[in-house]
Amino acid sequence: MSAEPRGDAHAVSAGSHAHAGEQVGLEASPDTILTLEEAASLFSVSMKTFIKLLRDEDVPARKIGREWRFSRNALIGWLGTGRSRAYSDSEQEAKRYFDALAPGYESQQDANLDAGLRKALEQHCPPPENGLSLDYGAGTGLISRWLAAGHHRVLALDVSSGMLTELNRQAAARGLFGIETRLCETGDVPVADGSVQCVYASLCLHHLPDPAETIRSFGKSLSPGGSIAILELDPHADEAYRTANHDSWSGIPRDELSAWLTDAGFAMPRIAWESSSPDGKTFYLIVSAIPV
């Protein structure tokens, strides 16, 4: 926990006003009114992470005009009532959802989007001639099969055992080799530092609670000169879609994803391709590389 933020001017003494249930004669701990920046500092998280927390959780707070204000004691009390099991249950529910979806998953996908993505990857982020590519959030293997068809080695990671089972089934049916599948936990990148030459991550980051941390792991996994291609969803207001698909984010802003890449050591991220779906959602492909 970080040191208590500045804010003496906002100090509110609880004095001798005991809360219900407290012993008479005991004083409550002095409280402090915090700004948004101070509240994020109290939780030792970035402003972006704390703002997302405000959207996703029932954080004790008041908005006064355009400014957020927080009780330090209320925040600490709220933090203390949290239970990790609730988050674990949510992750398990998402895994079960994708396991059940796997057998018919590709029949529900936009064929034009898939074909356009493969063409864009060939042009803007081709796989290395020799080396290992990482297909993160591989699903049923659209990218893995494309790589294997070109006789490239690929490591396919996903949180869903059902998706990886379907990936292996489809690869075997097509006589494709060179794909290693590996189950991983949400947001984890269980590969050795510098062991891959290219990372592909298609429509998976918006499922993660902390995409920036996963991008930092991508950077560590790549060898110098290694490249990355990320397909993501632009922000949208379709809450029913977000909930049904177990998305942590309602899309990721392009400038925010670009900033995460830069912070992780990638050079000059750029938008290489974009597309849209029949329901009006837009997608973009961002590519970058680790400097040699």
Backbone hydrogen bonds in HBPLUS format (Angstrom, degrees):
<---DONOR---> <-ACCEPTOR-->    atom                        ^
c    i                          cat <-CA-CA->   ^        H-A-AA   ^      H-
h    n   atom  resd res      DA  || num        DHA   H-A  angle D-A-AA Bond
n    s   type  num  typ     dist DA aas  dist angle  dist       angle   num
A0010-HIS N   A0007-GLY O   2.82 MM   3  5.30 149.4  1.91 111.5 121.5     1
A0011-ALA N   A0008-ASP O   3.13 MM   3  5.13 168.1  2.14 106.9 110.2     2
A0012-VAL N   A0031-ASP O   3.26 MM  19  5.53 164.9  2.29 132.2 136.1     3
A0031-ASP N   A0012-VAL O   3.29 MM  19  5.53 149.3  2.39 160.1 156.3     4
A0017-HIS N   A0014-ALA O   3.15 MM   3  6.00 158.3  2.19 146.7 149.1     5
A0022-GLU N   A0019-HIS O   3.04 MM   3  5.63 163.7  2.07 137.6 139.1     6
A0026-LEU N   A0023-GLN O   3.21 MM   3  5.88 163.8  2.24 138.3 138.7     7
A0072-ARG N   A0032-THR O   2.91 MM  40  5.40 162.1  1.94 162.0 167.2     8
A0034-LEU N   A0070-PHE O   2.72 MM  36  4.99 165.8  1.74 149.1 154.3     9
A0070-PHE N   A0034-LEU O   3.00 MM  36  4.99 149.5  2.10 139.6 146.5    10
A0039-ALA N   A0035-THR O   2.89 MM   4  6.09 153.4  1.96 150.8 158.2    11
A0040-ALA N   A0036-LEU O   3.05 MM   4  6.30 158.9  2.10 149.8 154.7    12
A0041-SER N   A0037-GLU O   3.03 MM   4  6.27 153.8  2.10 142.6 150.1    13
A0042-LEU N   A0038-GLU O   2.85 MM   4  6.10 149.8  1.94 143.7 152.1    14
A0043-PHE N   A0039-ALA O   3.19 MM   4  6.49 148.2  2.29 144.2 151.1    15
A0045-VAL N   A0040-ALA O   3.12 MM   5  5.52 173.3  2.12 151.2 152.9    16
A0044-SER N   A0041-SER O   2.96 MM   3  4.77 149.8  2.06  98.1 107.7    17
A0050-PHE N   A0046-SER O   3.01 MM   4  6.27 158.2  2.05 149.6 155.7    18
A0051-ILE N   A0047-MET O   2.88 MM   4  6.08 158.6  1.93 153.9 159.3    19
A0052-LYS N   A0048-LYS O   3.07 MM   4  6.27 154.6  2.14 143.4 150.2    20
A0053-LEU N   A0049-THR O   2.97 MM   4  6.23 145.8  2.09 139.8 149.8    21
A0054-LEU N   A0050-PHE O   2.99 MM   4  6.37 146.5  2.10 145.0 153.3    22
A0055-ARG N   A0051-ILE O   3.20 MM   4  6.56 143.6  2.34 140.4 149.6    23
A0055-ARG N   A0052-LYS O   3.08 MM   3  5.08 121.7  2.43  93.5 108.3    24
A0056-ASP N   A0052-LYS O   2.95 MM   4  6.19 152.4  2.03 150.5 158.2    25
A0057-GLU N   A0053-LEU O   2.84 MM   4  5.56 152.8  1.91 153.3 156.5    26
A0062-ARG N   A0069-ARG O   3.09 MM   7  5.47 161.0  2.13 160.4 164.0    27
A0069-ARG N   A0062-ARG O   2.86 MM   7  5.47 154.2  1.93 164.5 170.9    28
A0064-ILE N   A0067-GLU O   2.71 MM   3  5.25 150.8  1.80 172.7 165.9    29
A0067-GLU N   A0064-ILE O   3.04 MM   3  5.25 163.4  2.07 126.4 126.5    30
A0075-LEU N   A0071-SER O   2.95 MM   4  6.21 157.5  2.01 154.0 159.5    31
A0076-ILE N   A0072-ARG O   3.06 MM   4  6.32 163.5  2.08 152.1 156.3    32
A0077-GLY N   A0073-ASN O   2.83 MM   4  6.02 156.8  1.89 147.9 155.1    33
A0078-TRP N   A0074-ALA O   2.82 MM   4  5.98 155.9  1.87 146.2 152.9    34
A0079-LEU N   A0075-LEU O   2.88 MM   4  6.09 158.5  1.92 148.9 154.9    35
A0080-GLY N   A0076-ILE O   3.00 MM   4  6.18 148.5  2.10 141.1 149.5    36
A0081-THR N   A0078-TRP O   3.16 MM   3  5.32 143.2  2.31  99.6 109.9    37
A0082-GLY N   A0079-LEU O   3.29 MM   3  5.55 159.8  2.34 106.4 112.4    38
A0086-ALA N   A0083-ARG O   3.17 MM   3  5.91 145.4  2.30 117.9 124.4    39
A0087-TYR N   A0084-SER O   3.08 MM   3  5.43 123.2  2.41 105.2 118.2    40
A0088-SER N   A0084-SER O   3.07 MM   4  6.39 159.2  2.12 153.1 159.6    41
A0089-ASP N   A0085-ARG O   2.80 MM   4  5.99 159.0  1.84 152.3 157.5    42
A0090-SER N   A0086-ALA O   3.13 MM   4  6.32 150.6  2.22 138.1 145.4    43
A0091-GLU N   A0087-TYR O   3.04 MM   4  6.34 155.6  2.10 148.0 153.9    44
A0092-GLN N   A0088-SER O   2.96 MM   4  6.22 157.5  2.01 151.0 157.2    45
A0093-GLU N   A0089-ASP O   2.94 MM   4  6.15 150.5  2.02 144.8 152.9    46
A0094-ALA N   A0090-SER O   3.07 MM   4  6.35 153.1  2.14 144.6 151.3    47
A0095-LYS N   A0091-GLU O   3.02 MM   4  6.32 155.0  2.08 147.2 153.9    48
A0096-ARG N   A0092-GLN O   2.97 MM   4  6.24 159.8  2.01 148.8 153.9    49
A0097-TYR N   A0093-GLU O   2.98 MM   4  6.21 150.2  2.07 143.2 151.8    50
A0098-PHE N   A0094-ALA O   3.06 MM   4  6.38 161.5  2.10 153.4 156.2    51
A0099-ASP N   A0095-LYS O   2.85 MM   4  6.04 152.1  1.93 150.2 158.9    52
A0100-ALA N   A0096-ARG O   3.04 MM   4  6.19 160.8  2.07 147.0 150.9    53
A0101-LEU N   A0097-TYR O   3.05 MM   4  6.23 140.2  2.21 138.2 149.8    54
A0102-ALA N   A0098-PHE O   3.07 MM   4  5.97 135.9  2.27 142.3 150.4    55
A0105-TYR N   A0102-ALA O   3.12 MM   3  4.90 167.8  2.13 108.9 112.3    56
A0108-GLN N   A0105-TYR O   3.03 MM   3  5.54 153.0  2.11 111.6 119.9    57
A0109-GLN N   A0106-GLU O   3.17 MM   3  5.13 159.4  2.21 101.7 108.1    58
A0114-ASP N   A0110-ASP O   3.05 MM   4  6.38 162.5  2.08 155.8 160.5    59
A0115-ALA N   A0111-ALA O   2.97 MM   4  6.14 165.9  1.99 149.9 153.5    60
A0116-GLY N   A0112-ASN O   2.94 MM   4  6.00 158.8  1.98 143.5 150.0    61
A0117-LEU N   A0113-LEU O   2.87 MM   4  6.02 151.8  1.95 148.3 156.1    62
A0118-ARG N   A0114-ASP O   3.08 MM   4  6.36 165.9  2.10 152.5 154.9    63
A0119-LYS N   A0115-ALA O   3.16 MM   4  6.37 162.8  2.19 147.9 152.4    64
A0120-ALA N   A0116-GLY O   2.95 MM   4  6.13 154.8  2.01 145.0 152.2    65
A0121-LEU N   A0117-LEU O   2.86 MM   4  6.11 156.6  1.92 156.4 162.7    66
A0122-GLU N   A0118-ARG O   3.01 MM   4  6.23 158.8  2.05 148.6 154.0    67
A0123-GLN N   A0119-LYS O   3.18 MM   4  6.39 146.2  2.30 140.2 148.8    68
A0124-HIS N   A0120-ALA O   2.79 MM   4  5.86 166.2  1.81 156.1 160.1    69
A0125-CYS N   A0121-LEU O   2.84 MM   4  4.82 150.6  1.92 127.4 135.1    70
A0197-GLN N   A0132-LEU O   2.81 MM  65  5.67 169.8  1.82 161.4 164.6    71
A0133-SER N   A0153-ARG O   3.12 MM  20  6.35 161.4  2.16 139.1 144.6    72
A0155-LEU N   A0133-SER O   2.85 MM  22  6.27 158.2  1.89 163.0 170.3    73
A0134-LEU N   A0198-CYS O   2.78 MM  64  6.17 162.0  1.81 159.1 165.0    74
A0200-TYR N   A0134-LEU O   2.75 MM  66  6.03 164.6  1.77 174.6 179.4    75
A0135-ASP N   A0155-LEU O   2.86 MM  20  6.05 169.2  1.87 151.9 155.5    76
A0157-LEU N   A0135-ASP O   2.98 MM  22  6.26 164.2  2.01 155.1 159.0    77
A0136-TYR N   A0200-TYR O   2.78 MM  64  6.07 159.7  1.82 174.9 176.1    78
A0137-GLY N   A0157-LEU O   2.85 MM  20  5.67 127.3  2.13 131.9 148.2    79
A0138-ALA N   A0157-LEU O   2.92 MM  19  5.77 160.5  1.96 151.2 154.4    80
A0141-GLY N   A0138-ALA O   3.06 MM   3  5.33 156.4  2.12 135.6 135.3    81
A0145-ARG N   A0141-GLY O   2.83 MM   4  5.67 166.5  1.85 149.0 151.9    82
A0146-TRP N   A0142-LEU O   3.31 MM   4  6.42 151.7  2.39 133.4 141.1    83
A0147-LEU N   A0143-ILE O   2.93 MM   4  6.21 158.0  1.98 154.2 159.7    84
A0148-ALA N   A0144-SER O   2.87 MM   4  6.10 165.6  1.89 151.9 156.1    85
A0149-ALA N   A0145-ARG O   2.86 MM   4  5.93 150.5  1.95 144.8 152.3    86
A0150-GLY N   A0147-LEU O   3.02 MM   3  5.32 140.1  2.18 103.7 115.1    87
A0152-HIS N   A0147-LEU O   3.10 MM   5  5.35 156.5  2.16 137.6 139.4    88
A0151-HIS N   A0148-ALA O   2.89 MM   3  4.87 156.0  1.95 110.2 112.0    89
A0154-VAL N   A0178-GLY O   3.04 MM  24  6.34 163.1  2.06 167.1 164.5    90
A0180-GLU N   A0154-VAL O   2.95 MM  26  6.33 168.7  1.96 163.3 166.5    91
A0156-ALA N   A0180-GLU O   2.75 MM  24  6.02 166.0  1.77 162.1 167.1    92
A0182-ARG N   A0156-ALA O   2.85 MM  26  6.15 150.1  1.94 169.4 169.8    93
A0184-CYS N   A0158-ASP O   3.03 MM  26  5.73 152.0  2.11 130.4 134.5    94
A0164-LEU N   A0160-SER O   3.24 MM   4  6.55 163.1  2.27 148.2 152.0    95
A0165-THR N   A0161-SER O   2.90 MM   4  6.09 150.9  1.99 146.5 154.7    96
A0166-GLU N   A0162-GLY O   3.08 MM   4  6.31 158.7  2.13 146.1 151.1    97
A0167-LEU N   A0163-MET O   2.88 MM   4  6.16 150.6  1.97 145.8 155.0    98
A0168-ASN N   A0164-LEU O   2.94 MM   4  6.18 165.1  1.97 150.1 152.4    99
A0169-ARG N   A0165-THR O   3.00 MM   4  6.22 154.4  2.07 144.9 152.4   100
A0170-GLN N   A0166-GLU O   2.93 MM   4  6.13 165.7  1.95 153.3 156.0   101
A0171-ALA N   A0167-LEU O   2.93 MM   4  6.12 158.8  1.98 153.0 159.3   102
A0172-ALA N   A0168-ASN O   2.98 MM   4  6.09 163.2  2.01 147.4 151.8   103
A0173-ALA N   A0169-ARG O   3.00 MM   4  6.20 154.6  2.07 145.3 152.6   104
A0174-ARG N   A0170-GLN O   3.19 MM   4  6.36 133.7  2.41 137.3 147.9   105
A0174-ARG N   A0171-ALA O   3.15 MM   3  5.23 134.1  2.38  96.5 108.9   106
A0176-LEU N   A0171-ALA O   2.89 MM   5  5.06 172.8  1.90 150.9 148.7   107
A0175-GLY N   A0172-ALA O   3.06 MM   3  4.95 157.4  2.12 100.7 107.7   108
A0188-ASP N   A0185-GLU O   3.03 MM   3  5.44 158.2  2.08 127.4 134.2   109
A0191-VAL N   A0189-VAL O   2.83 MM   2  5.82 136.0  2.02 111.1  97.2   110
A0195-SER N   A0192-ALA O   3.28 MM   3  5.50 145.4  2.41 137.4 130.7   111
A0194-GLY N   A0220-LYS O   2.82 MM  26  6.18 148.2  1.92 136.9 146.5   112
A0195-SER N   A0221-SER O   2.90 MM  26  5.78 106.3  2.46 133.0 146.2   113
A0196-VAL N   A0221-SER O   3.06 MM  25  6.01 166.3  2.07 159.0 158.3   114
A0223-SER N   A0196-VAL O   2.95 MM  27  6.13 145.6  2.08 168.2 171.8   115
A0227-SER N   A0197-GLN O   3.19 MM  30  6.61 148.1  2.29 145.5 142.4   116
A0199-VAL N   A0227-SER O   2.96 MM  28  6.42 151.5  2.04 144.5 153.4   117
A0229-ALA N   A0199-VAL O   2.90 MM  30  6.34 151.0  1.99 159.3 168.9   118
A0201-ALA N   A0229-ALA O   3.01 MM  28  6.44 156.7  2.07 160.5 165.2   119
A0231-LEU N   A0201-ALA O   2.98 MM  30  6.36 153.9  2.04 142.2 150.3   120
A0203-LEU N   A0231-LEU O   2.84 MM  28  5.45 157.1  1.89 134.8 142.0   121
A0207-HIS N   A0204-CYS O   2.98 MM   3  5.51 159.3  2.02 116.6 123.4   122
A0208-LEU N   A0205-LEU O   3.00 MM   3  5.37 159.4  2.04 113.2 119.8   123
A0248-SER N   A0206-HIS O   2.88 MM  42  5.81 131.6  2.11 136.7 151.7   124
A0249-TRP N   A0206-HIS O   2.93 MM  43  4.87 152.5  2.01 153.0 150.8   125
A0213-GLU N   A0210-ASP O   3.19 MM   3  5.65 128.7  2.47 109.6 120.6   126
A0214-THR N   A0210-ASP O   3.43 MM   4  6.84 157.4  2.49 148.5 154.6   127
A0215-ILE N   A0211-PRO O   2.91 MM   4  6.21 153.7  1.98 153.4 160.9   128
A0216-ARG N   A0212-ALA O   3.05 MM   4  6.35 148.7  2.15 142.2 150.3   129
A0217-SER N   A0213-GLU O   3.09 MM   4  6.45 147.2  2.20 142.0 150.9   130
A0217-SER N   A0214-THR O   3.08 MM   3  4.97 116.9  2.49  91.1 106.6   131
A0218-PHE N   A0214-THR O   2.91 MM   4  6.30 145.5  2.03 144.2 154.5   132
A0219-GLY N   A0215-ILE O   3.01 MM   4  6.35 157.5  2.06 149.3 154.1   133
A0220-LYS N   A0216-ARG O   3.14 MM   4  6.48 150.3  2.23 143.2 150.6   134
A0221-SER N   A0217-SER O   3.00 MM   4  6.21 147.1  2.11 146.5 155.4   135
A0221-SER N   A0218-PHE O   3.09 MM   3  5.12 120.6  2.46  95.4 110.5   136
A0222-LEU N   A0218-PHE O   3.22 MM   4  6.44 134.0  2.44 148.7 159.3   137
A0226-GLY N   A0223-SER O   2.85 MM   3  5.32 149.7  1.94 144.4 145.7   138
A0225-GLY N   A0290-ILE O   2.86 MM  65  5.03 132.8  2.08 124.8 139.3   139
A0290-ILE N   A0226-GLY O   2.79 MM  64  5.44 161.0  1.83 163.5 170.1   140
A0228-ILE N   A0288-SER O   2.93 MM  60  5.41 155.4  1.99 146.3 143.4   141
A0288-SER N   A0228-ILE O   3.05 MM  60  5.41 150.3  2.14 148.1 151.9   142
A0230-ILE N   A0286-ILE O   2.90 MM  56  5.33 165.3  1.92 155.6 160.4   143
A0286-ILE N   A0230-ILE O   2.90 MM  56  5.33 165.0  1.92 151.8 154.0   144
A0232-GLU N   A0284-TYR O   2.92 MM  52  5.57 164.8  1.95 158.6 162.5   145
A0284-TYR N   A0232-GLU O   2.91 MM  52  5.57 156.4  1.97 152.3 159.5   146
A0252-ILE N   A0233-LEU O   2.85 MM  19  6.19 153.0  1.92 179.3 171.4   147
A0234-ASP N   A0282-THR O   2.91 MM  48  5.60 177.0  1.92 152.0 153.0   148
A0236-HIS N   A0250-SER O   3.08 MM  14  5.75 144.0  2.21 137.4 141.4   149
A0242-ARG N   A0238-ASP O   3.13 MM   4  6.50 160.1  2.17 150.2 155.6   150
A0243-THR N   A0239-GLU O   2.95 MM   4  6.13 165.5  1.97 153.5 156.7   151
A0244-ALA N   A0240-ALA O   2.98 MM   4  6.03 165.9  2.00 146.3 150.8   152
A0245-ASN N   A0241-TYR O   3.08 MM   4  6.14 150.4  2.17 147.5 154.3   153
A0247-ASP N   A0242-ARG O   2.97 MM   5  5.04 171.7  1.97 155.3 154.8   154
A0246-HIS N   A0243-THR O   3.18 MM   3  5.15 165.9  2.20 106.1 109.7   155
A0257-LEU N   A0253-PRO O   3.06 MM   4  6.36 162.3  2.09 157.0 161.0   156
A0258-SER N   A0254-ARG O   2.97 MM   4  6.14 159.4  2.01 148.6 154.8   157
A0259-ALA N   A0255-ASP O   2.98 MM   4  6.11 149.1  2.08 137.1 145.1   158
A0260-TRP N   A0256-GLU O   2.99 MM   4  6.29 154.5  2.06 148.2 154.8   159
A0261-LEU N   A0257-LEU O   3.07 MM   4  6.34 156.7  2.12 148.7 154.4   160
A0262-THR N   A0258-SER O   3.02 MM   4  6.29 162.5  2.05 148.8 153.4   161
A0263-ASP N   A0259-ALA O   2.88 MM   4  6.06 163.9  1.91 152.4 156.9   162
A0264-ALA N   A0260-TRP O   3.05 MM   4  6.21 134.9  2.26 137.7 149.2   163
A0264-ALA N   A0261-LEU O   3.08 MM   3  5.09 128.9  2.36  94.8 108.7   164
A0266-PHE N   A0261-LEU O   2.98 MM   5  5.34 159.3  2.02 152.4 145.6   165
A0265-GLY N   A0262-THR O   3.04 MM   3  5.28 163.2  2.07 110.6 114.7   166
A0267-ALA N   A0289-ALA O   2.85 MM  22  5.71 165.2  1.87 162.6 165.1   167
A0270-ARG N   A0287-VAL O   3.05 MM  17  5.65 155.0  2.12 153.4 161.3   168
A0287-VAL N   A0270-ARG O   2.96 MM  17  5.65 158.8  2.01 159.6 161.5   169
A0272-ALA N   A0285-LEU O   2.79 MM  13  5.60 156.9  1.84 157.2 165.0   170
A0285-LEU N   A0273-TRP O   2.75 MM  12  5.09 162.9  1.78 153.0 152.2   171
A0275-SER N   A0283-PHE O   2.96 MM   8  5.25 154.0  2.03 135.8 141.1   172
A0283-PHE N   A0275-SER O   2.80 MM   8  5.25 166.8  1.82 148.6 150.3   173
A0277-SER N   A0281-LYS O   2.84 MM   4  5.42 154.5  1.91 156.5 164.6   174
A0280-GLY N   A0277-SER O   2.93 MM   3  5.42 161.1  1.96 122.6 124.7   175
